[in-house]
Amino acid sequence: MERPGRLLLLSELRVGNAACDVSLCRSLLTWKRRSSSGPVYHPFRPRFCVLWFPWRPDSGVSHSVSVSEIISVREEEESRGRDDGSWKKIKEREGKDCRLAFTVLYVERRQQHRWRCAEVTFTCPEGALRQHWVGSIREQLAAIASRPKHLLVYINPCSGKRKGKRIYEEKVAPLFAQAGVATQVIVTERANYARDHLRTEAELKKFDGVVCVGGDGMFSEIIHGLIWRTQMDGGVDPDSPDEALLPGSLRIGIIPAGSTDCICFATVGANDPVTSALHVIVGDSQPMDVCSVHHNSTFLRYSVSLLGYGFYGDVLTDSERKRWLGPARYDLSGVKMFLTHHYYEGTVSYLPARGIKGTPRDAARCRSGCVVCQHNGEQLSEKPERYEVDEASDSENDSEWRTIRGKFLAINAASMSCACPRSPKGLSPAAHLADGTTDLILVRKCSRFDFLRHLLRHTSKDDQFDLTFVEVHRVRRFRFTPRYCQSNSDLDMRENGKHQLFSQICRDHPACGCAPAYSSWNCDGEILTHTAIDVRYRDPLGASSRILVEFLTQEEFIFSFLNLNTFSFCSLFPRVHCQLIKLFARGIEEPMVFEDLPNPCAI
């Protein structure tokens, strides 16, 4: 924390009925109740913008607020009544001083990482002094360049329990108005509406940031629209898996209104609309990695939290058929998929992350001001690395890439901890938000009892990776190839075709006990159904061509090609882009020493 700096103002004002010495410097606003022997100032011992003043018998209670966490200041023309607390106008009276007041709204920390808007009213003996204080505070707030002035807000009215619009109007919009933040609000009309609007119609130069009101799916729409727009404006081909993507200039704010809100919980520490709105107002900035998923030379999707195949993909696919149950559908589908106990055979190739700090099994967690993220981000910016993938990259003798073949219950890539209220530790507790890596978690085929042990460790303090059938690797890049598309011979293709046919029958009639041939990818809570299909056809000129067809949702399963002759399911190629986007957040803060106090700003 920076030093308080030069003193700008020092006056004797009243807070309630108490006389206080109030001081303003470039970074702190402090008020302290006056004692009979006069004010005594002690050295600063800051912790999270809370000043520590050692207690003395002749000193009063001290309060301090960081200027960067002041929301706004307003002039008051009214004062409280004597007994009933009602408000009434102050009347000018000759021969009698008129006391004028101003109110400072600021961030107050509560338990469980929640923020609230608190206020304190200072009463001045004369109007000129009040104008001086109000003008000085507003001047300091205007000097904070990181604060947004104009925001583009997208509201998903159908997310979660369909309360997104009401949450914004009742809890968020009043705070933006108090802070003087102008907004342009757009209520989405369909799926991917925000993504398409950002790609084509939005005038992004007018805004300082984009705010989404919804769940993880709404956030995914925003990043897909912004990243694509940034690459197009910069002349970068997003389809190239080896292309270095350009970081965007606009920060993204998340107002949680979905079913899980995993991304908000992992970056702020709480799924609370007021807390998230206050992070936006004060202009916090948290960089975040983005994982791009490709097939050969075609882009499929971006992921910032979880890219899961197997168990988590099956749970999401099954839960989509039960949306009428609300958030309870995840519990029901989870139990169902656990009992079916499907496993999937294939090959995982990955590129280990070298020369970085931290491992997936560290005890330390990614928190606000994370040293690991700063170190790894600076290292990658100084020495950018470009990795190329070819057909021979899955060889075990390759000096860089590593290959694992087997039967897996789950293949997960966690770019963050993926913590949520039900799993406070998340899938990978030591994963970092902005270190340029992802944690690849492989759960091999095991008994139901062992798999249950692994799942239960997500909610306990036990090491969830300390199991013989679970392994974790910190990687920069990986790919997965299912067994049924590893062979190109006609015989194997016919056998695979039969296997897929019978697997579909078994999926419809699971009593036979056969495992399905393929799963779905869970990409940040969105289904990649048949993520990529390699379609080979001949055009009217007779030239052989290849087209990659992307399936984002089942509704987009529309294609029409002439002379279609063969198709096969193909592998994915995810790659991590370090600190590609920035959020209106600061990471999860460490708990305060005095978090049980009713007012953490009071010592």
C-alpha positions in Angstrom: 0.0 0.0 0.0 1.3 3.4 -0.9 2.2 6.0 1.7 -0.4 8.5 2.8 1.4 11.4 1.0 1.2 15.1 1.5 -1.6 16.4 3.6 -4.2 18.3 1.6 -6.8 19.3 4.2 -7.1 19.3 7.9 -10.2 20.6 9.7 -12.3 20.2 12.8 -15.7 18.9 11.7 -18.5 17.1 13.4 -19.6 13.5 12.9 -22.9 13.2 14.6 -22.5 15.0 17.9 -18.8 14.4 18.2 -16.0 16.8 17.2 -13.4 15.1 15.0 -10.1 16.0 13.4 -10.6 15.2 9.7 -7.7 15.0 7.3 -7.4 14.3 3.6 -4.3 13.3 1.7 -3.9 11.9 -1.8 -4.5 8.3 -0.7 -6.5 8.5 2.6 -9.4 10.1 4.3 -9.1 10.0 8.1 -11.3 11.2 10.9 -10.5 10.9 14.6 -12.5 12.0 17.6 -10.9 14.9 19.4 -9.6 14.4 22.9 -9.1 17.0 25.6 -5.3 17.1 25.0 -5.6 17.6 21.3 -5.1 15.3 18.4 -2.2 12.8 18.5 -1.2 11.2 15.2 0.7 7.9 15.2 2.6 6.0 12.5 0.5 4.3 9.9 0.2 0.5 10.0 -2.0 -0.3 7.0 -3.8 -3.5 6.1 -6.3 -3.4 3.4 -6.9 0.3 3.6 -7.6 0.1 7.4 -5.3 2.3 9.4 -4.1 1.1 12.8 -3.8 3.8 15.5 -2.5 2.4 18.7 -5.0 2.9 21.5 -4.2 5.6 24.1 -6.4 6.6 27.0 -6.5 10.2 25.8 -7.2 9.4 22.1 -10.5 8.8 20.4 -11.6 6.2 17.9 -9.9 6.6 14.5 -11.3 5.7 11.1 -9.6 5.7 7.7 -10.7 5.0 4.2 -8.6 4.8 1.1 -9.4 7.5 -1.4 -9.5 4.8 -4.1 -12.4 3.1 -2.3 -14.5 6.2 -1.9 -17.6 5.8 -4.1 -18.7 9.4 -4.2 -19.3 12.5 -2.1 -22.5 14.5 -2.0 -23.6 17.8 -0.4 -26.4 17.6 2.2 -28.9 20.4 2.6 -30.8 18.7 5.3 -30.1 17.6 8.9 -31.5 15.0 11.2 -34.3 15.8 13.6 -33.6 15.7 17.3 -35.7 12.7 18.4 -37.4 10.9 15.6 -34.5 10.9 13.0 -36.7 12.6 10.4 -35.2 15.0 7.9 -36.0 18.7 7.7 -34.6 21.7 5.9 -32.0 23.9 7.4 -33.2 27.5 7.5 -31.0 30.5 7.2 -31.2 32.6 10.3 -29.7 36.0 10.9 -27.1 36.1 13.7 -26.7 32.4 13.8 -24.2 30.1 12.0 -25.6 27.7 9.5 -24.1 24.3 9.7 -23.7 22.6 6.3 -22.9 18.9 5.8 -21.5 16.6 3.2 -21.6 12.8 3.0 -18.9 10.5 1.9 -19.9 7.0 0.5 -17.2 4.4 0.7 -16.5 0.7 0.6 -16.9 -1.2 3.9 -15.7 -4.8 4.1 -17.9 -7.4 5.6 -17.4 -11.1 6.3 -16.9 -13.7 3.6 -15.3 -11.2 1.2 -18.5 -9.1 0.8 -18.4 -5.4 0.3 -21.1 -2.9 1.2 -21.6 0.8 0.6 -21.2 2.7 3.9 -21.4 6.4 4.5 -20.3 9.0 6.9 -21.7 12.6 7.2 -19.4 15.5 8.2 -20.9 18.8 9.4 -19.0 22.0 8.6 -19.4 25.3 10.4 -19.7 27.3 7.1 -20.6 26.7 3.5 -17.2 27.8 2.1 -15.4 25.1 4.0 -17.9 22.4 2.9 -17.4 23.5 -0.8 -13.6 23.2 -0.2 -13.9 19.7 1.2 -16.3 18.4 -1.5 -14.3 19.9 -4.3 -11.0 18.4 -3.0 -12.5 14.9 -2.6 -14.0 15.1 -6.1 -10.7 16.3 -7.5 -8.9 13.3 -6.0 -11.6 10.9 -7.3 -11.4 12.4 -10.8 -7.6 11.9 -10.8 -8.1 8.1 -10.6 -7.7 7.1 -14.2 -8.8 3.5 -13.7 -12.3 4.3 -12.7 -14.9 3.7 -15.5 -17.1 6.6 -16.7 -19.2 4.9 -19.3 -20.2 1.2 -19.3 -22.0 -1.1 -21.7 -24.2 -3.4 -19.7 -25.8 -6.7 -21.0 -28.6 -8.3 -18.9 -29.6 -11.9 -19.4 -33.2 -12.0 -18.2 -33.3 -15.8 -18.4 -30.2 -16.7 -16.4 -30.5 -18.6 -13.0 -33.8 -17.9 -11.5 -34.7 -15.3 -14.1 -33.9 -12.4 -11.6 -31.1 -10.8 -13.6 -33.1 -7.7 -14.6 -34.5 -7.1 -11.1 -31.0 -7.6 -9.5 -29.5 -4.9 -11.7 -32.4 -2.4 -11.3 -32.6 -2.8 -7.5 -29.0 -3.4 -6.4 -26.6 -2.3 -9.1 -28.1 0.6 -11.0 -28.5 2.8 -7.9 -24.8 2.3 -7.0 -23.7 3.2 -10.6 -25.9 6.4 -10.4 -24.4 7.4 -7.0 -20.9 7.0 -8.4 -21.7 9.0 -11.5 -21.2 6.0 -13.9 -23.1 6.4 -17.1 -24.5 3.1 -18.6 -26.0 1.8 -21.8 -28.2 -1.2 -20.9 -29.1 -3.9 -23.3 -31.4 -6.8 -22.4 -30.5 -9.8 -24.5 -33.3 -11.4 -26.6 -31.8 -14.8 -27.4 -28.7 -17.0 -26.8 -25.5 -15.5 -28.1 -27.2 -12.1 -28.6 -24.5 -10.3 -26.6 -21.7 -12.1 -28.5 -23.1 -11.1 -31.9 -23.8 -7.5 -30.8 -20.2 -7.1 -29.6 -18.8 -8.6 -32.8 -20.7 -6.3 -35.2 -22.8 -3.5 -33.8 -21.3 -2.2 -30.5 -19.3 1.0 -30.6 -16.7 -0.1 -28.2 -14.6 3.2 -28.3 -17.4 4.9 -26.4 -17.0 2.7 -23.3 -14.6 2.1 -20.5 -15.8 -1.5 -19.9 -18.4 -4.1 -20.5 -20.6 -5.5 -17.6 -22.6 -8.7 -17.9 -25.5 -9.5 -15.6 -26.0 -13.2 -15.6 -24.2 -16.5 -15.1 -21.1 -18.1 -16.5 -22.7 -18.6 -19.8 -23.4 -14.9 -20.2 -19.7 -14.1 -19.3 -18.7 -16.6 -22.0 -20.7 -14.7 -24.6 -19.0 -11.5 -23.6 -15.5 -12.8 -23.9 -16.2 -14.5 -27.2 -17.5 -11.2 -28.6 -14.8 -9.0 -27.2 -11.8 -11.3 -28.1 -13.1 -11.9 -31.6 -13.6 -8.2 -32.2 -10.2 -7.3 -30.9 -8.5 -9.8 -33.2 -10.4 -8.6 -36.2 -9.6 -5.0 -35.5 -5.9 -6.0 -35.0 -5.7 -8.1 -38.2 -5.1 -11.4 -36.2 -6.4 -14.7 -37.4 -8.2 -16.3 -34.5 -8.4 -19.6 -36.3 -4.7 -20.2 -36.1 -3.8 -22.2 -33.0 -0.2 -20.8 -33.0 -1.2 -17.1 -33.4 -0.5 -14.8 -30.5 -3.8 -13.2 -29.6 -4.0 -9.5 -28.9 -5.2 -8.5 -25.4 -8.3 -6.4 -25.2 -8.4 -2.9 -23.8 -11.8 -3.1 -22.1 -12.3 -4.7 -18.7 -15.2 -7.0 -18.0 -17.5 -6.8 -15.0 -19.6 -9.7 -13.7 -22.8 -9.2 -11.8 -23.7 -12.7 -10.6 -27.2 -13.7 -11.4 -26.8 -17.3 -12.6 -27.0 -20.8 -11.2 -23.4 -21.3 -10.1 -21.4 -18.1 -11.0 -18.1 -20.0 -10.6 -16.0 -17.3 -12.3 -17.3 -14.5 -10.1 -16.7 -16.6 -7.0 -13.1 -17.5 -8.0 -12.1 -13.8 -8.8 -14.0 -11.9 -6.0 -14.6 -14.5 -3.3 -18.4 -14.1 -3.1 -21.4 -14.3 -5.4 -22.8 -11.0 -4.4 -24.1 -8.4 -6.8 -23.4 -5.4 -4.6 -19.8 -6.6 -4.0 -19.2 -7.0 -7.8 -20.8 -3.6 -8.5 -18.4 -1.9 -6.1 -15.4 -3.6 -7.7 -16.5 -2.1 -11.0 -17.0 1.4 -9.5 -13.6 1.6 -7.8 -12.0 0.5 -11.1 -10.3 -2.7 -10.0 -8.3 -4.7 -12.6 -7.5 -8.4 -12.5 -5.8 -10.1 -15.5 -7.0 -13.5 -16.5 -5.8 -16.3 -18.8 -7.9 -17.6 -21.6 -7.7 -21.0 -23.1 -8.5 -21.2 -26.8 -9.8 -24.5 -28.2 -9.0 -25.5 -31.8 -9.3 -28.3 -34.2 -6.4 -28.2 -36.6 -6.7 -24.7 -38.1 -10.2 -23.9 -37.0 -11.2 -22.1 -33.8 -13.9 -23.7 -31.7 -14.3 -21.9 -28.4 -12.6 -20.0 -25.5 -12.5 -21.2 -21.9 -11.5 -19.4 -18.8 -12.4 -21.8 -16.0 -13.2 -25.5 -16.9 -12.8 -27.6 -20.0 -14.0 -31.0 -19.0 -14.5 -34.3 -20.9 -16.2 -37.3 -19.4 -18.0 -37.0 -16.1 -18.5 -33.2 -16.1 -19.4 -33.2 -19.7 -21.9 -35.9 -19.2 -23.4 -34.1 -16.2 -23.9 -30.9 -18.1 -25.4 -32.7 -21.1 -27.9 -34.6 -19.0 -28.7 -31.5 -16.9 -29.7 -29.5 -20.1 -32.6 -31.9 -20.5 -33.8 -30.9 -17.0 -33.6 -27.1 -17.1 -37.2 -27.0 -15.8 -35.7 -28.2 -12.4 -33.6 -25.1 -12.0 -30.2 -25.4 -10.1 -31.4 -28.7 -8.7 -30.9 -30.3 -12.1 -27.1 -30.4 -11.5 -27.5 -32.5 -8.3 -29.9 -35.0 -10.0 -27.7 -35.3 -13.1 -24.5 -35.7 -11.0 -26.0 -38.6 -9.1 -27.2 -40.2 -12.3 -23.8 -39.9 -14.1 -22.0 -41.2 -11.0 -24.1 -44.3 -11.0 -23.7 -44.9 -14.7 -19.9 -44.6 -14.2 -18.9 -44.2 -17.9 -15.3 -44.2 -18.9 -13.7 -43.1 -22.1 -10.6 -44.4 -23.8 -8.1 -42.2 -25.7 -4.8 -40.4 -25.8 -3.8 -37.2 -24.0 -0.8 -35.2 -25.2 0.4 -32.2 -23.3 3.2 -29.6 -23.2 4.5 -29.2 -19.6 4.9 -25.6 -18.3 8.6 -25.1 -17.6 10.5 -22.3 -15.9 7.6 -21.1 -13.8 6.8 -20.7 -10.2 4.3 -22.9 -8.5 3.0 -26.5 -8.9 -0.6 -27.9 -8.9 -0.1 -29.3 -5.4 1.1 -26.1 -3.7 -0.4 -25.2 -0.4 -0.4 -21.5 -1.3 -3.5 -20.1 -3.2 -3.9 -17.5 -5.8 -4.9 -14.3 -4.0 -5.0 -10.6 -4.6 -1.6 -9.4 -5.7 -0.5 -13.0 -6.4 3.3 -13.2 -6.8 3.2 -16.3 -9.0 0.9 -14.6 -11.5 3.1 -11.5 -11.6 6.3 -13.5 -12.0 5.0 -15.9 -14.7 3.3 -13.1 -16.6 6.4 -11.0 -16.7 8.5 -14.0 -17.8 6.1 -14.8 -20.6 6.0 -11.2 -21.8 9.8 -11.0 -21.9 10.3 -14.4 -23.7 7.2 -15.2 -25.7 7.0 -18.8 -26.7 5.3 -20.2 -29.8 4.6 -23.9 -29.9 3.7 -25.8 -33.1 1.7 -29.0 -33.1 2.1 -31.6 -35.8 0.9 -35.2 -36.3 4.0 -36.6 -34.6 3.6 -34.5 -31.4 2.0 -37.4 -29.5 5.1 -39.5 -29.6 6.5 -40.5 -26.2 10.0 -39.8 -27.4 9.3 -36.2 -28.2 11.6 -33.9 -26.1 8.8 -31.4 -25.3 5.4 -33.1 -25.5 4.3 -35.9 -23.2 1.7 -38.5 -24.0 -0.7 -40.6 -21.8 -3.0 -43.3 -23.1 -5.6 -45.0 -21.1 -9.2 -45.2 -19.9 -10.5 -42.1 -18.2 -13.5 -41.2 -16.1 -12.8 -37.5 -16.4 -10.3 -35.2 -18.2 -10.4 -31.7 -16.8 -8.4 -28.6 -17.7 -8.8 -26.0 -14.9 -7.5 -22.5 -15.7 -8.5 -21.3 -12.3 -9.5 -23.0 -9.0 -13.1 -23.4 -10.2 -14.2 -22.8 -6.6 -17.9 -22.2 -5.8 -20.0 -22.2 -2.6 -20.5 -25.9 -2.7 -16.8 -26.6 -3.4 -14.8 -23.8 -1.7 -11.5 -25.3 -2.7 -12.5 -26.1 -6.3 -11.3 -28.7 -8.8 -7.7 -27.4 -8.6 -7.1 -25.3 -5.4 -3.6 -24.1 -6.4 -4.5 -23.0 -10.0 -3.8 -19.4 -10.8 -5.8 -16.8 -12.6 -3.1 -15.2 -14.7 0.1 -17.4 -14.8 -0.3 -18.6 -18.4 -0.9 -22.2 -17.5 -3.7 -24.6 -16.9 -3.9 -27.6 -14.6 -4.6 -30.8 -16.5 -6.4 -33.3 -14.2 -6.7 -36.9 -15.3 -9.0 -39.3 -13.4 -8.3 -42.9 -14.7 -10.9 -45.7 -14.6 -11.5 -46.8 -11.0 -14.3 -48.2 -8.9 -17.3 -46.1 -7.9 -16.2 -46.1 -4.3 -12.8 -44.6 -5.3 -14.3 -42.1 -7.6 -16.7 -41.0 -4.8 -13.6 -40.5 -2.6 -12.2 -38.2 -5.2 -15.4 -36.2 -5.5 -15.8 -35.8 -1.8 -12.4 -34.4 -1.4 -13.5 -31.3 -3.4 -15.5 -30.3 -0.3 -12.9 -31.2 2.4 -9.4 -30.2 3.3 -7.9 -33.5 2.1 -5.5 -33.5 -0.9 -7.8 -34.5 -3.8 -4.8 -35.4 -6.0 -3.3 -37.8 -3.4 -4.9 -40.8 -5.0 -3.3 -43.5 -7.2 -5.8 -43.1 -10.1 -5.6 -39.3 -10.2 -2.8 -37.3 -11.7 -2.4 -33.6 -12.3 0.0 -31.6 -14.6 0.6 -27.9 -15.0 0.6 -27.4 -18.8 0.7 -24.7 -21.4 -1.1 -26.7 -24.1 -2.7 -30.1 -24.5 -4.9 -32.2 -26.8 -7.1 -35.2 -26.4 -7.8 -37.8 -29.1 -10.6 -40.4 -28.5 -9.6 -43.9 -29.4 -12.2 -44.2 -32.2 -10.5 -41.5 -34.3 -6.9 -42.6 -33.9 -7.0 -45.0 -36.9 -7.5 -44.0 -40.5 -7.9 -47.5 -42.1 -11.1 -48.4 -43.8 -11.4 -51.5 -41.6 -11.1 -49.6 -38.4 -13.5 -47.0 -39.6 -16.1 -49.6 -40.4 -15.5 -51.2 -36.9 -15.7 -47.8 -35.3 -18.9 -47.1 -37.2 -20.4 -50.3 -35.9 -19.2 -49.5 -32.4 -20.8 -46.0 -32.5 -24.0 -47.6 -33.8 -24.2 -50.1 -30.9 -23.0 -47.4 -28.5 -26.0 -45.3 -29.4 -28.3 -48.2 -28.8 -26.6 -48.8 -25.5 -27.0 -45.1 -24.6 -30.7 -45.5 -25.2 -30.8 -48.8 -23.3 -28.1 -48.6 -20.6 -29.1 -51.8 -19.0 -26.7 -53.7 -21.4 -23.8 -52.2 -19.5 -21.8 -51.0 -22.5 -19.9 -47.7 -22.2 -20.6 -45.0 -24.8 -17.9 -44.3 -27.4 -17.7 -40.5 -26.7 -18.6 -37.8 -24.3 -19.3 -34.1 -24.6 -17.0 -31.3 -23.7 -18.1 -29.0 -20.8 -16.6 -25.6 -21.7 -17.3 -23.1 -18.9 -20.8 -24.6 -18.4 -21.6 -24.7 -22.1 -21.9 -27.9 -24.1 -19.7 -28.6 -27.1 -21.8 -31.3 -28.6 -19.7 -33.2 -31.1 -17.2 -30.4 -30.7 -15.7 -30.7 -34.2 -16.6 -32.8 -37.2 -14.1 -33.3 -39.9 -16.2 -33.3 -43.1 -14.5 -34.4 -46.3 -16.3 -33.6 -49.6 -15.7 -32.8 -53.2 -16.8 -29.4 -54.6 -18.4 -29.1 -58.0 -15.0 -28.5 -59.6 -13.8 -31.8 -58.4 -11.2 -30.4 -56.0 -10.8 -32.2 -52.7 -11.5 -30.0 -49.7 -11.9 -30.2 -46.0 -14.3 -28.2 -43.9 -14.4 -28.1 -40.1 -18.0 -27.7 -38.8 -18.4 -26.1 -35.3 -21.3 -27.1 -33.1 -21.8 -24.5 -30.3 -25.3 -25.7 -29.4 -27.6 -28.4 -30.5 -29.8 -25.7 -32.2 -26.9 -24.8 -34.5 -26.6 -28.4 -35.8 -27.4 -27.3 -39.4 -25.2 -28.1 -42.4 -25.8 -28.9 -46.0 -22.9 -30.1 -48.2 -22.9 -31.8 -51.6 -21.3 -35.2 -52.2 -20.7 -35.9 -48.5 -18.6 -39.0 -48.3 -17.1 -39.5 -44.9 -16.9 -37.9 -41.4 -15.1 -38.7 -38.2 -14.9 -37.2 -34.7 -11.6 -35.4 -34.2 -9.4 -34.1 -31.4 -9.2 -30.8 -29.6 -6.2 -28.5 -29.3 -6.5 -26.1 -26.3 -3.8 -23.5 -25.8 -3.4 -21.0 -22.9 -3.1 -17.3 -23.6 -1.5 -15.5 -20.6 -3.5 -12.5 -19.2 -5.5 -12.1 -22.4 -8.4 -10.3 -20.7 -9.0 -8.2 -17.6 -11.8 -8.1 -15.1 -13.2 -5.5 -12.8 -11.9 -7.5 -9.8 -8.7 -7.7 -7.7 -8.6 -11.4 -6.8 -9.7 -12.9 -3.5 -8.3 -10.8 -0.6 -6.8 -12.5 2.5 -9.1 -12.4 5.6 -8.7 -9.4 7.9 -7.3 -9.8 11.3 -10.3 -8.1 12.8 -13.0 -9.4 10.5 -15.3 -10.1 13.5 -15.6 -6.4 14.4 -18.9 -4.8 13.5 -17.0 -2.0 11.7 -13.6 -3.2 10.4 -12.6 0.4 9.8 -12.7 1.1 13.5 -9.9 0.2 15.8 
